[in-house]
Amino acid sequence: MSLRVSVVIPTRNRMEKLRRALAAVECQTFRDFDVWIVDDCSTDGTTELLRQGRLQEDYPDIPAMHVLFNGRPVGAAGARNRALDRARGEMIAFLDDDDVWLPEYLARQVSTLDRYPEASASYAACTEIDEHGRQRRPDFRPLFEYDSPLLHLLTESFVHTLSVFVCRRRALDRVGPLNDRLLIVHDLDWYARLLMSGGTIVPVPGAAIVRHEIPGGLIARHREWFEEEQSVLSRVFRERRECAYREGHVRTHRALFFARVGISRKDYSFAALRLLEAFRKDPVRCLQIIFLRTLRNLRREHPAAGIVGS
């Protein structure tokens, strides 16, 4: 009988957060899974605990736990790829070591993919926790209608983290591994490649079942993040000329997103450049986005005043 799910967890220097993630995996109501941890040369004692088997012993109710050790740091994509070379579950579930699944997470992901046997992957809703511990439920409803899931993905990134994502093994074999040359947006790149290959991604219905910690280090590297994302967008539009007529809209939307990130990091020169870029590329769409985002935020903040979301 084949294994249904393999859980892939890369880790580096996050011992306590890794413990929290493993505790959440141990509590899953769905039990037909194994776990692959890839230690990317930790220096905080994680490597020693894993080599001695002491960390594994702390979670005896995880059905099976495998540990791989990198000889040199290769980054999150490279670490995940090592596990993907060996994991044999019918489905692959990704979990960052600083995120937490609710107990019904795997059960609802598997149920969704069983309900849609032709779907390549599924994604769940999450609660975001910022670096100050503040929580928010992101509003993933699209601002606009899109001609294709690929354009929706590139514009609004409806899958925000691999920790909410489960894909079928056969889809991974078809699309290939994560691009380990990308340090930050290898997930976006893989989702795009999946959709470009004819794959489909379906949402898991219902409430948020993931607690996603927004990495402070990632936000601090917003300039690198922006450059990597731009390279992915450029490649997709080169390969999918039928989408090129929407390139201005996509880049306007993403420039405004990074302007907000720049402001949040007090990098005002970066934010100003992104805002100017958005207006230059498509001033009408830029104003539409600003108006719709402002209206949506007002609806979220003042429901008692009769301003309710649709």
N, C-alpha and C positions, 0 to 999 in steps of 0.2 A: 504494500500500500504506500503510495507516494506521500511525501510531506506536503502540506498545504502552503505553509508560509515560512520563509526565512527572513529574520529580522537582522538588518545590518546597522551597526553602531560604530562609527569612527570616534576615536577619543584622543585627546592630548592635553595633559595637565589640568584635568577637571575631575579629580577623584570624587569629591563630594557630589558634584552634579551627576557624574556617571552612576554613583550609588542610587541617587534619586531616580534616574531614568530606569535603571535595572529593577528597582522596587516596583515601578509602574508596570514594567513588562511582566514581572512575576505575578502581578494581580490581574492579568488579563483573563476574562471569562472564556475566551476562545483558547484552546490548549494545543492545537496541532501545529506547533511551530518550533523552530530552533533559533538560536541567537548567534550571530557572528560579531565579535568585538575585534576591532583592529586598532592596536595601540601604535600611534604615530610618534614613537620615540618620546614618551612622557618623561619628565624629569622631576615630578612631584611625588614619586613613590608609587604611582599607579602601575608602572611596569613591574616592579618587584612584587606587588601584591598579586598581579595576574599570573606571573611566572610561578609563584609559590602555590597558586590555586586558592589562596585565602579569600579573594574577592568572590570567586565562584561559589565557595562554600557558604557565603552569606545569603545566597539566593537559591536554596535547594529546590524550590518549586518551579524554577524555570526548566522546561522539559529537557533541553540540551543546550550547552553553551560551549562555543568554540572560540579560541583566542588566537589571533595572529599578531606578530610583532614585526614592525618595519625596521630595517637596518639603518635607514636614514629617513628624516622627515620628508614626506611626499605630498602633504596637504590632504584636505578632505576628499577630493575627487579620487586621488590616487589610492588613498586608504580604502575608500568604498570599493574601488575596482578590485582590490586584492580579495575582498570578501566575495564580490560578485563572481569572481573566477571559480569559487569553490561552493558557494551556496547552491542548493539544489531544490529549494522549495518551489512549488507551482507558482507562488506569488512572492514578490520581494517587497518587504516593508522597510522603509528607511526611518531611522530615528537619530536625531542629533543628540549628543550626550548632555546637552543643557535643556532639552525639552522633555515633556511628560505626557504620556497617554492616559486618558481615563480608562477604567477597567473594560468598558465595552468597545474600545477602539477597534481592535482586530476583528471582533465579531461583526461589527457593522461594516467594516471595509470588505471582509470576505463575503458577507451577505449581499452587498451591493454588486460586487463583481460576479457573484453567482447569478444574480438577477439579470445582469447584462452580459451574457457569455461572449458577445462579440467585442465588448469594450477592452481596450488595451490596459487601462489604468483607472484609478479612482482617487479622489482627493476629498478630505474632510474639512469641516469648519474648525477654526481654532480661536482661542483667546490669546491675545498678545500681552506680554509682560515686558515693560521697558526696563532700562537699566536702573531706574529708581523704584522698581517694584509696582508701578502703576499698571492696572489692567484695563484692557479695552477689547471689545469684540469688533474686529474689522467688518466694514460693510463691503461685501464682495459683489454686490449687484452692479452690473455694468452700467456705466453712464450713457453709453450709446449702443445701438444695434450694429453688429458686425457681420460681414459677409462670410466669415469663416472662423472656426475656433482658433486658428493660427493668428489671425489679426487681433482677436480678442486677447489672446495670451500676450502677444508682443506689446499691446497697448496698455493693458491693465493688470497683467501678471496675476491672473486669478488663482494660480497655485503659488503661494508665497514662500513655502519652505518644504523641503523633502520630508520633514517629519509628519506631514499630513498626506503623504503620497504612497500609494501601493500600486505596483505594476505587475503584469504577468511576466513570468520568466520568458515566454516565447517572444514577447515584445522586446525585452531586453536583448535577446539573442539576435533579433532582426535589426534593431537600431544600432547596437554596439555599445561599448562602455562609455562612461562619462569622460569628457574631455579634460584630462588632468593638467592641461596647459592653462586652463582657466581656474584661477584661485577662488573666485567669488561666484560667478554666474554659470557654473557648470550645470546646475540644475535647470535654469532657464534654457540653456543650449540644448539639453537632452529633451526637455518637453517639446521644444520647437522641432527637433529632429524626429521625434515620435509622430507629431502631427503631420509633418511634411512627408513621412513615409506612409501615410494613410491611416495611422492609428487614431484612436478616440479616447478621450478622458471624460469620465462621468463624475458628477458630484455625489457624495454620500449625503442622503437627506437627513435632516434633523439638526439638533443643537450641536454646539462646539464640543469636540471630544479630544482636543489637544490643547495643552498649555505651552505656548510657544514663546520662548524667551528671546527678545530682540537682542542680538549680540552687540554690545557697545563697541567692540572692536570693528565689527563690520560697518556700522554707521560712521565710525571715525575714519574708515578707509573709503569714504564716499566718492572721492575723486577716482580712485582705482576702480571702484564698482562701476562708475559711470563709463569709464573708458572701455572696460570689458564688455559691458552691455552694448555699447555702440558698435563694437566689433561683431558681436553676435547679430545685431540688427542688420548691419551692412551685408554680412554673409547671407542671411535669409533673403533679403531683397534681391541680391544678385542671383540666387538660385530659384527664386519664385517671382519671376517677372510679372506674373498676373496679379501679385499683391503690391507692386511698386506704386500704383496710383494712390495708395493709401499711406505711402511712406511718410509724407509730410505730416499727416494726422498723427501717426504713431510717434514720430520724433517730437512733435509738439507736446503730446501728452507726457512722454517720458522726461522731456526737459522741465516741464512744470513739476513733475514729481521730484526730480533732483533739486530743483530750486527750493522746495519745501524741506528736503533733507539738509541742504546747505544752510538754510536759515536755522534749523533746529541745532546744527553744530556751530552756529555763529561764524560760519564761513561765508561772509556776505559777498565777497568778490565772486566766489563760485556761484552763489545763488543768483547774483545779478546777471552773470553771463548766461546762465541757463534760462532765466526769465527773458532776456533779450533774444536768445536763440528761439524760444517758443514764439514770441511775437513776430520775428522775422520769417519763420517757416510758415505759419498759418495764423494770422492775427484773429480771424473770425473764430476758428476752432479754439484758439487760446482763450478768448473771452467767454466762449460757451463753457469750456471746462471750468474756468474760475467761477462762473455764475452757478453752475450745477453743483460743484463741490461746496460752495458757500451755502447754497440752499439745503443740500443734504445735511451739512453740519448743523444748521439751524433746526432742522426737523429732529435731529437726534438729541439736541440739547434742550429743546423746548416742547416736548410732547404734550405737557399739561395745558399749553396755550392753544391747543387745537392744531398745531403744526405736526402732522404725523407723517411717517414714511409710507410710501406706496409699496 
